[in-house]
Amino acid sequence: MTGNSIRAVGAYAPRFRITAEAFEEAWGQFHASGIEEKAVPGADEDALTMAVAAAKHALEADGSDGDKVSHLAFASTTPPLAEADLTSRLGAALGVPETATRRFHGGSTRAGTSALVDAVAADLDEGVALVVAADCPKGHLDDAVDHAAGAGAVAFVLDDGGRDGGATVTESAEYATPYPGTRFRQAGAERTEGLDVTTYDRAAFREVVTGAVDALDADPEPDAVAIQAVDGKRPYRVAGALGVDNAAIYEVATVQDLGDTGAASAPLSLARALAAGVETTLVVGVGSGAGADALVVEHDDAGAVSADLDLDGGANLSYAEYLRQRGEVTSGPPDGGGAYVSVPSWKRSIPQRYRLEAARCVSCGALNFPPAGACESCNERDGTEPVVLPGTGTVEAVTTISQGGAPPEFAEQQSKSGDFAVAVVAFDGPDGGSVSVPVQVTDADPGSVGVGDAVVAEFRRIYTQEGVTRYGCKVTPAE
């Protein structure tokens, strides 16, 4: 198979973690074999926000900007909206041209590998392809699906081979046969479930994995296997059939640290393999129902694929805190009140909210945010030029919003995540200077952020109104 080459990878996982021991204390047992801990999305995170984070890591690793993307693909089985073109929001957050080709892949956990296969064959028209897979599945609280369900995102930048290095998908094949009931999510439901017939599930997994690999033109003889992992045990049951030992799977696996990441599972393991300079990786994405994609990825020049993988955890949760972050034990938003912002008004401010687009005064050179009206520095109306702030800054003032003090539109988030900080941040300009912006602080205990601290912007959920989630920038402490 010839086509576009992978030249950079990025990945992201939420900082929250819950261990297998925490589940055992709560339930008396843990139903997800081989998982030591799993990643848990924060109250303001979902598949879209994680996709933006992973994509930014990939573009930064590549040294590219979003305006170079001519093919954008987003794969997820847990999109925050069941019907909406989320590639438009993803592209807006990254600065992707509005004329770029866009593809959404969903409905199956093999969506991530399917999106990658399609991007390899895409006509890039002198641009690059950006493939992003992100997932955060949920199950019923007392079943194996939920005990394993984790969260994570991964992104790949591809080009037509015009640049030296990279990794090439030399072969791909697929296989599908009906195995109803192995894993499914009913229309309108939030939780994934299955019939939990162990021998049936194992047979489905084994048949589609070996079927897809056998359909390849040649024996791949891989150094590593990046395979779909619904738990930390099932992938190893097919190691012998694939002609590899368990180490070939384990050395690039993420399931033991992040849990079942759905459509991002096999692609995340591929990202680890590429970051480690593995020469030949067999990638197998599996979707219940059942089907599989098999890809052979060759990476001849160790280190040629740039990588920025942000997969480390930072805060362990108790089981009660886990339920709170997921919204299982919290009430919904209060009735009435809140600052009403219409969807058309929010839409007009998307460049500022998503990418921190400011305006530089042509008269005095001062930065203005938001970019409207007379210059705040010289009061002139001679015009401005748009500039995108790099997203780094310093806290100038900070306060804590406690229970009962949150505006009604933020009450639901506050009930899930607890107290949060709001700060005035002096954001750095792209060519010097700064501009002050009020912004919410996330991924940090309120008391841990003070005046003078360095922070960076992150794309997160702000609040939901009229059924429409508003997204925008918050800040986290700089590492």
ABEGO torsion letter per residue (X at the ends): XBEBBBABBBBBBBABBBBAAAAAAAAGBBABBGBABBBBBBAABBAAAAAAAAAAAAAAAAGBBAAABABBBBBBABBABABEBAAAAAAAAAGBBAABBBBBBBGBAAAAAAAAAAAAABBAGGBBBBBBBBBBBBBBAABAAAAABBBEBBBBBBBAGABBEEBBBABBBBBBBBBBGABBBBBGBABBBBAGBAAAAAAAAAAAAAAAAAABABBAGBABBBBBBABAAAAAAAAAAAGBBAAAAAAABAAAAAEBAEAAAAAAAAAAAAAAGBABBBBBBBBBOBBBBBBBBBBABBGABBBBBBABBABBBBAAAAAAAAGAABBBBBBEEEBBBBAAAAAAAAAAAAAGBBBBBAAAGBBBOBBBEBBAAAGBAAEBBBBBBAGBBBBABBBBBBBGABBAAAAAAAAAAEBBBBBBBBBBBAAEEBBBBBBBBBGBBAAABBBGBBBBBBBBBABBBGGBBBBBBBBBBBX
